[in-house]
């Protein structure tokens, strides 16, 4: 039996991102995002109800400022008291786990998808999703970009504007492009 593109995506295999089933799931996410970004703050609360329901997990006290954008939503897992500031983008083609009490500054971007390096394959829509894990009590500075396949440890700090291409150990501080440890 052949796997669907969604099944391939979930298994961490190469899949065609230009797929009708995935289009429907992205549309559902777009509708939830629109509600979250459009509701008055008092009605929206910490996370708009439809967006919260879409997530894999949204812990107690987790908060996302508007505007926000994600690809699917169901691959996002937020611990208790996680805070995402305005204009964060999470392209969750693979699981994104953010540990409790972690804070993301404005314009932080998390990119799980990796497009194929071959031009013909890229044109055909082939990509693979790489998971991102951010530990507890971490601080991700504004404008940071975190690439797929990266793990950031508990209590780590990522400086504003940094591009994180490699794992960050617990308690470390990294800055720059590419992000490197501060000594």
C-alpha positions as CSV (number, residue, x, y, z in Angstrom):
1,X,0.0,0.0,0.0
2,X,1.4,3.4,-1.0
3,X,1.7,6.1,1.7
4,X,-0.1,9.4,1.4
5,X,1.9,12.6,1.3
6,X,0.7,13.3,4.8
7,X,1.9,9.9,6.0
8,X,5.3,10.5,4.4
9,X,5.5,13.9,6.0
10,X,4.6,12.5,9.4
11,X,7.2,9.7,9.0
12,X,10.0,12.3,8.3
13,X,10.3,11.1,4.6
14,X,10.5,13.1,1.4
15,X,6.9,14.1,0.4
16,X,5.2,16.2,-2.2
17,X,4.1,19.4,-0.5
18,X,1.8,20.3,-3.5
19,X,-0.9,17.8,-2.5
20,X,-4.7,18.1,-2.2
21,X,-4.8,16.5,1.3
22,X,-2.1,18.8,2.6
23,X,-3.8,21.8,0.9
24,X,-7.0,21.1,3.0
25,X,-5.0,20.9,6.2
26,X,-3.1,24.2,5.4
27,X,-6.5,25.8,4.7
28,X,-7.8,24.7,8.1
29,X,-4.7,26.2,9.7
30,X,-5.2,29.4,7.7
31,X,-8.8,29.8,9.0
32,X,-7.6,29.3,12.6
33,X,-4.8,31.8,12.1
34,X,-7.2,34.3,10.6
35,X,-9.5,34.0,13.6
36,X,-6.5,34.4,16.0
37,X,-5.1,37.4,14.2
38,X,-8.5,39.1,13.7
39,X,-10.2,38.8,17.1
40,X,-10.1,41.7,19.5
41,X,-7.6,40.8,22.3
42,X,-10.3,40.3,25.0
43,X,-12.1,37.9,22.8
44,X,-9.0,36.1,21.6
45,X,-7.5,35.5,25.0
46,X,-4.1,33.9,25.2
47,X,-4.7,31.8,22.0
48,X,-7.9,31.9,19.9
49,X,-10.1,28.8,20.6
50,X,-9.9,27.4,17.0
51,X,-6.1,27.8,16.9
52,X,-5.7,26.2,20.4
53,X,-7.8,23.3,19.3
54,X,-5.7,22.8,16.2
55,X,-2.4,22.5,18.1
56,X,-1.0,19.2,19.3
57,X,-0.7,20.8,22.7
58,X,-1.2,24.3,24.2
59,X,-0.3,24.2,27.9
60,X,-1.9,26.2,30.6
61,X,-1.0,29.9,30.3
62,X,0.6,29.5,26.9
63,X,0.2,32.8,25.0
64,X,0.6,33.8,21.3
65,X,0.5,37.5,20.4
66,X,-1.0,38.4,17.0
67,X,-0.1,38.3,14.3
68,X,1.0,34.7,14.1
69,X,1.5,32.2,11.3
70,X,2.0,28.5,11.1
71,X,1.8,25.9,8.3
72,X,-0.4,23.2,9.9
73,X,-0.7,23.8,13.7
74,X,-1.2,20.1,14.7
75,X,2.6,19.7,14.9
76,X,3.0,22.5,17.5
77,X,3.3,21.5,21.1
78,X,3.6,24.3,23.7
79,X,4.3,23.7,27.3
80,X,2.8,25.7,30.2
81,X,3.5,29.5,30.2
82,X,5.2,29.5,26.8
83,X,5.1,33.0,25.2
84,X,5.4,33.8,21.5
85,X,5.6,37.5,20.8
86,X,4.1,39.3,17.8
87,X,4.8,38.1,14.2
88,X,6.3,34.6,15.0
89,X,6.2,32.1,12.2
90,X,6.3,28.3,12.8
91,X,6.4,26.2,9.6
92,X,5.5,23.0,11.3
93,X,5.9,20.3,8.7
94,X,7.5,18.3,11.5
95,X,6.9,18.4,15.3
96,X,7.8,21.6,17.1
97,X,8.1,21.2,20.9
98,X,8.6,24.3,23.0
99,X,9.1,23.6,26.7
100,X,7.4,25.3,29.6
101,X,8.2,28.9,30.5
102,X,10.1,29.5,27.2
103,X,9.8,32.9,25.6
104,X,10.2,33.8,21.9
105,X,10.7,37.4,21.0
106,X,8.9,39.1,18.1
107,X,9.5,37.9,14.5
108,X,11.1,34.6,15.6
109,X,10.9,32.1,12.8
110,X,11.0,28.3,13.0
111,X,11.5,26.5,9.7
112,X,11.0,22.7,9.7
113,X,10.7,22.2,5.9
114,X,13.8,21.6,3.9
115,X,13.3,21.7,0.1
116,X,15.1,19.3,-2.1
117,X,18.5,20.4,-3.3
118,X,17.9,19.1,-6.9
119,X,16.2,21.6,-9.1
120,X,13.8,19.1,-10.7
121,X,12.8,17.6,-7.4
122,X,12.3,21.1,-5.9
123,X,10.1,22.1,-8.9
124,X,8.1,18.9,-8.3
125,X,7.4,20.0,-4.7
126,X,9.6,17.6,-2.8
127,X,10.5,18.6,0.8
128,X,11.2,16.9,4.1
129,X,10.3,18.1,7.5
130,X,12.9,18.2,10.3
131,X,11.7,18.6,13.9
132,X,12.6,21.4,16.3
133,X,12.8,21.1,20.0
134,X,13.3,24.0,22.4
135,X,13.7,23.1,26.1
136,X,12.2,24.7,29.1
137,X,12.9,28.3,30.3
138,X,14.8,29.2,27.1
139,X,14.9,32.7,25.6
140,X,14.8,33.1,21.9
141,X,15.6,36.8,21.0
142,X,13.6,38.7,18.4
143,X,14.2,38.0,14.8
144,X,16.0,34.7,15.4
145,X,15.7,32.0,12.8
146,X,15.7,28.3,13.9
147,X,16.3,25.7,11.2
148,X,14.8,22.2,11.2
149,X,16.6,19.4,13.0
150,X,17.8,21.7,15.8
151,X,17.4,21.1,19.5
152,X,17.9,24.0,21.9
153,X,18.4,22.9,25.5
154,X,16.8,24.1,28.8
155,X,17.8,27.6,30.0
156,X,19.5,28.4,26.7
157,X,19.6,31.9,25.2
158,X,19.6,32.7,21.5
159,X,20.5,36.3,20.7
160,X,18.3,38.5,18.6
161,X,18.8,38.1,14.9
162,X,20.7,34.8,15.2
163,X,20.4,32.0,12.7
164,X,20.5,28.7,14.6
165,X,21.7,25.9,12.3
166,X,23.1,23.5,15.0
167,X,22.0,22.2,18.4
168,X,22.4,24.6,21.4
169,X,23.4,22.9,24.7
170,X,21.4,23.5,27.9
171,X,22.4,26.8,29.5
172,X,24.4,28.0,26.6
173,X,24.1,31.5,24.9
174,X,24.5,31.7,21.2
175,X,24.6,34.7,18.8
176,X,25.2,35.5,15.2
177,X,24.8,34.0,11.7
178,X,25.4,31.2,12.0
179,X,24.8,31.2,15.8
180,X,27.9,30.4,17.8
181,X,28.5,30.2,21.6
182,X,29.3,33.3,23.6
183,X,32.3,32.6,25.8
